[in-house]
């Protein structure tokens, strides 16, 4: 796999237009903090939902339409999509010809670690559809062959270039991080990861981090662009998706991932991904190499 982000991936956009007639989602092998997919749909595909990651992608074929920050948006082939963590959106095809796109979900922590030396916060691009062949080429270098794993050295350079591309389009200056308790926020994140399917109480995080619950909430959001509560919920849903993809029954999945029951799982799954677990399972067309628990 050519993972050189200086390659002419953008010029070869037409090579990504595979002929698949049915609606579906193809998922790529996991890399820590990164999920990659290709989706093909007709009509309205996703109901309103929100992620705890950056959603960065390129429209490959058709017209992509979605509601975002109070407006209806449209993306044409070759345009870049930039959706921020915790921003609600829906999605679907803008014409009867259907839609094909590739998307990369990037955990804010990877960007923040990249920006740590500069002591600035996460970039906010207020325009979710942009024309930037360089940034599109960077993204497509990671989205070109979804049946292949990403290389660690490639990801280091890739995240750096994505950070630069987003910063270029951020109209609002990035805020200095100042006294964000980065190490303590990471302690909280690691604890939540390790206890994702359990009930985690505020007092536990206070003991682990040495911060009171309100200070931790502020620092955690500055570091990871979401709250500790939602971070824990999304990790549970991440595990649930992996189990559903492996063919586990929804009641068993709910019990194993910390949800009260199947309806509780379904409700939160739909809020996070814009479709029910059953709909997602029927659309998912994982590559044979997919070993992903990614969201």
N, C-alpha and C positions, 0 to 999 in steps of 0.2 A: 504493500500500500504506500503510495506517495503521500507522505505526511508533511512535506515541506510547505510551510504556509506562504512561501514566496512563489509557489507553483501557479500555473495559469488555470486554476480550478474554475474560476468564474467564466473564462472563455469557453470552457467545456460544459457549460450549463446544460446544453441540450442532451448531453450524454446521460444525464440523470433522469431524463424523462422516460422511465420505463413504462411499458404498456401493461398496466394492470387495470382490469375493468371493474373489479369489485371494490367496494369501500373497505378500508382496512388500515391497520397501523402495524408497521414493521419496527421492531426495537433492536437496538444494537447491543453488543456486549458492554458490560458496565465498566466505568472507570470511576474511582472515588470522587464524588462531587459533580459528576457529569453524566447526563443521560442523553442519548441521541435517538431520534425516531424519524421515520418517514410516514406521512399520513396521506391518504387519498379518500376524498369524500365527495358526495353530491348533496346538495341541500344544506340544512343546518345540522352541523355535526356535534357541537358542544353547547350545552346550556351555560349560563353564567357561573363562573368558578374562579378560583385564584390559587396560585402556586406560592411556595416560599422560596422560589428560585428566580433567577433571571431566565426568561424564555427568549432565545435568540435564534432566528432562523431566516430562511430564504424561500420565497414563493417560487416553485419550479414550473407549475403549469396551471393555467386558469386564473381566476380572480379570487383572492382571499379577502373575506370581509369579517369584521368583528366590531363589537362595541367596546370602547375603552375610554375611560376618563370623560364620560358624558357625550361622546361623539361616535358616529358610525365611521369606521375606517375601511380603506380598501388598499390591497397590495397586489401589484402586478408581477409577472415573472421577472426575476432578477432583483427585486427590491428586498431590503433587509427589514426584518421585524425585530423590535426591541420592546419587550414587555417586562415591567419591573415586578419584583417580589410583592406579593400581597395586593396587587392591583387587579380588581375584578374584570373579567372579559368573557365573551362567548366566542363562537367561531363557526365558520362554514364557507360554502362556495357562494360566490357572488353572481354566478350565471348557471344556466342549465348544463354547461359543458363540464362542470365538476371542477375539482381542485386537487392539486398535488403540492406538497411542501415538505421541507425537512427542517427540523427544529432541534435545538440543543438547549438543555436545561442545566444551567450553571449555578452552583451554590454560591451565594454572596461571599462566603468565607474565603473561597479561592481568589476572588478579586481583591478582597480586603488584604489578604496576605501579600498579594502582588503589590498593593499600594502602601504597604506598611512602612516602607523606608521613607516615603514621601509624607507620611503622617496626614493623609487626607482621607476623607470618607468615600463612600460608594458614589459613582457617577449616576446622575439622573438625566435621562434623555426624554424630554417631554413629548417629542414627536415619535410615535411608535412605528411609523413606516418611513424609511429613508432610502435614498438612492446613493449608494456608496459602493462602487465596484471593488475597492480595496478591502473593505470590511466584509463584503459578500464573499470574496475570494478566501479570506481568512477563515470564515465560517465553513465554507464548502470544503476546505482542506481537511476539516474534521468530520464532515458529513458526506464525503464522497463515497466511501465504501463501508456501509453499515454492518457488513458481515465480518469486519476486521476489528481487532482491539486497538485502542489508542496506546501509543508509546509514551512513557513518562517524560522523557526529554522533549518530545514533541509538545506535550501538554504544557510544560513550563513556558515554552516560547509562545504557544498559542494563547494562553491566558494573558501573558504580557501584551500581546498584540491586540487582543480583544479589549483589554483595559484601556489601551491607547485609543482605539477606535471609538469606544463609548465616550471617553473624555473629550474627544474632538467634537462630538455632537451634543455634549451636555451644555445647555445654555446657562444653567445656574452653576456658579462656581462651586467646586467640591469643598465641603466644609472640613476644616482641620479637625482631626479626631481629638486633639487636646488630651484630656485625662481619661479617655475611655479605658476601662480596666480590661484590656484585651486578653491578658492571660487568665483572668478570673472568668471572663465570659466564655473562654474556651473550656475551662474546667466545668462550667455548667453544661455546655454543649456535649462534652464527653460523657458526663454523668447521664444526661438525657438519652444519649445514644445507647449507653449500656443498660438502661432501665426502660427502654422504649415501650415495652408491653406491660409495664407495671404502673401503679398509681404513684406519682411523684409529688410530694408536697413541698410547699414553699420553704418550710423549715429545713428540709434536707439540702436544698440548694444553698441556703444561708450557711449551713455548716460546711458544705463543700467549698464554697467560694469565699467565705468571710465577708460577704456583702449582705446588707439587708435586702429584703425582697423587692423593694421599690427601686433602689439603686441598681440592683441586678437587672430588673426589667428594662431600665433605661439603657444600661451599657450593652445588654444582650441585643436589643433592637438596633443600636448603633453599629454593632459588630456584624449581625447576621440578618438585618432587615426584616425581622419578625420577632414575635414574642416567644418566651420559653414554652408557654402553653401550646401555641400553634406549632412550634418546632417539634414538640413531642407528638402531637397529633399526626403531623405529616410523616414522622418516622413510623408510626403504627400503620398508616396507610401504605407506606412503602413496603413494609413486610407483608401486608395483606395482598397487595398487588402481586408480589412474587408468589405467594401461596395460591392465589387464584389462577395465575398463569401456569402453575404446576398441576392444576386440576383439582385442588382441594375444594370441598363443599363450603358454602358461605357460612353456615352455622359454625363449622369447625374453625374456619378462618377468624370469625368474630371472637370466638372464645380464646383463641391462641394469641390474638394481637391486642387484647385489652379492651375490646368493645363489649358493651352490656349484652347485646344480642345482634342478630342479623340485620334488623331494621336500623339499629344504631350505626352499624358499619355502613350500610347502604346510604344512609342520610349524609354521613360525613364524606363518603367516597364521592358522591354526586356533587357536593359542594366544592370538593378539591379538584375534581377532574372533569366535571361537566357532563357526566354520564353515569349510569348505574354500573355496579360490578359486572352484571350479566352482559350489558352492552359492550363494555370494555373487553371482556373475555372473548366475545364473538368477533370483535374487530381486530384483535391482536393477532398479528401474523409474524411471530418471532423468527428471526433467522436461526438456523440450526446451531450456530455457535453461541446463541444468547444464553448467558448464565446470569442475567441481570436481576438484581433486586431493586434496581433504580426506580425512581418515581417518574 
